[in-house]
Every structure is written in structure tokens, then in C-alpha cells.
């Protein structure tokens, strides 16, 4: 029986929007939800990077367009983006540890948007995700990229897990998937 639900699909198809809506619907029905999502940062109509936003409202940079690593930061790059690993870990790791600790009654839902190239520069994040997937009482609702180029080890590991359902988001089905996602997560929790 699947215990975790992951959405996949091409960039810009609506995975993050679906995750946000599912999170709100689950919280409205009394389900304890925590986690994070990524959001584009635009200036003058042009994408200049991504921020990490926790469900509690904390925000910080994940990446920015730049020729050099940010001052005092690790030199991790994805295309034109320099990843701010310290900011990412400072925001995300405490959230994952808190949810993974299983504090409180019943099962908890952890939103992880997303597990992609930028996030996977963090070995601590990889370890935390693996722990979340094995933690009793935790349901992960996350997003992973479509396979393209060199496989990402953790993403392929997630795809092949027996306790994971992967739903592909397309422009044609994205408006109909929300009830299915919420229902699957609620059924897993019962």
C-alpha cells in the first residue's frame, strides 16, 4: 500500500500550485501539515531565482542568477542559478526534523516541493528526506522532476519505492487532480 504521494511533470505545469492547494485543503480538514515549497522570484518580468517558503511563512533564497557564488556561500550551480545552500538548509532542515519526529497524535503530512537538482546539493537534505520516507506516522506529499538527462539518485530511489505513488501532472489533468491527491493522502492517514 502506498504511503507517500509524489507529483511529477514538466516545469511550469502546476505541481507547486497543486501542492499548495492540497496543503490548504488538508489543513482545512484538520490534518496536521508542515513542510515547504519553492517559489519563483521575478524582477522586471524576468526570473532571477527561487525562494524556499515554509508553510509557517518563513522565506529565504534557494538560488539567484549570478556569475559567482554568493559571498561566503558554497559554489553550487544549476544553469544560470547559484544555489544558496546555507539558506536552504537553515529553513528546510528544522521543518523536516520537526515533522519527522512525529510529535503529536496521528499521522502528519510533510510537504516537500521539490526534490530537484538544487535541493540535492544538500547531503543533509537527502538524509532528512530518506528518514521522512521511513518515519512511522509521516506521509510525504512531494514533487519530483520528470526524468531528463543524468538520473538523480534520490529521485529514482523515490520512484522505485513500493510505498510511493507517483502522479504525473499535465496541463490536461492538473485541474482534476486536486481531489484525487487530497483523497489519497487522507486515505493513507486512516
Helices and strands as residue ranges (DSSP letters): E 4-9, H 15-28, E 33-43, E 46-54, E 59-65, E 76-78, E 81-83, H 85-100, E 108-115, G 119-121, H 123-134, E 138-145, H 153-160, E 164-168, H 177-189
